[in-house]
């Protein structure tokens, strides 16, 4: 991902245009362990921020869950991945 973002960052700088990396996430119903989904999410967030890009997570609740509305609680590994909190 880094090389692709380097290319986008170069274009952004050359054209004086900001970049929003919009709506990324990991599908929670895929069967992929939450630790792997959190690692992916953290990697995308860190790479976007390292390039000076704004970003947006895909969903708050539903299929790319950050907050479990049914249980009134955060999915902590994903929340930490998005916020950079330990």
Secondary structure, DSSP 8 states (H G I E B T S, - for coil): -HHHHHHHHHHHHHHT---EEEEE---GGG---HHHHHHHHHHHHHHHHHTT-EEEES-SSSTT-SEEGGGTEE-HHHHHHHH---
